Amino acid sequence: MKVVCTGDWVAVDPEGGTPRYVRTYLPRRTAFVRSTSSKRSEGQILAANVDHAIIAVPLTGELDLGRIERFLALAWESGAQPWSC
């Protein structure tokens, strides 16, 4: 069973009552996937079908280059085009 996430394009039955059930969905073009802390091989999908990712960090405090590098890697691996500010 596939879990629907933010950005997925789905079809629901317009005649259905509440709750509405997903009948089908379009394939994902891109997916932001976060690795899980467990030993499982699959990750947690955070968002799908994202074209651009903006990576913004606060100007206060010390700059964490490792965190920015992880965000950039996540964006590139997802298929999105990362933008940094």
N, C-alpha and C positions, 0 to 999 in steps of 0.2 A: 504494500500500500504506500503510495506517495503522499507526503505531507505537503499541503499547499502553503505557500509563504507569500510575503509581500512581493508584488511584482508579477506574480503568475497570472496568466490569462486563462480563465475558466468559463465553463458554460454551466448554468444551473437551470433547472426546470422552471419555466415562468409560471406554470400552473400549480406548482407545488406549494404546500402550506409552510408552516414554520416548524421546525428548522428546514432550511433549504439545503439540498445536498448537491455537491459537485458531480455533474454527470460526465464531463470530460474536460480536458485541459490541453492547451497547445504546448508543444515542446519548448523548453527553456533555451534561450539563446546564450545567456550568461548566468552565472550563479556565484554569489559570494558564499563561500563555504568556510566555516570555522572548524578547526579540528576539535574533536572531543577530548576530554581529559581521561576518558576510559581507554581500554585497550582495543575498542572496536575500530574497524577500518574506515567506516563512513563518518562524515562530518555533519555538522549542523548547518543547514542552509539558512542564511540570514536574509537574503534578498535575491530576486531573480530578475532577468531581463533589464539589467542596469547598463546604460550606455557610457555614462561618465561618473566618476567618483571623485569628489572633492575631499582632499585631506587637509584639514585645518587644525592648527595647534595654537594654544594660547601663547601670548607673548610674555606673560608673567611666569616666573619660575625658570628652572633650568630646562633647556631643550633636550628631549630624550630622542636621540637619533635612532636608537634601536627600535623604539615604538613606531617612528615614522617609516623605517625600513620595513617593518612587519606589515603596516598598513599598505604601503606601496606594493609589496609582494602579493598581498591578498587581492588588491585591485587588479594587478596584471594577470594573476592566475585565474581570476573570475572571467576575464574577457572584456572587462570595462576599460576605458581609457582614463587613467588617473591624472588628476590635476592637483598640484600642491600650491598652497597659498603661504 
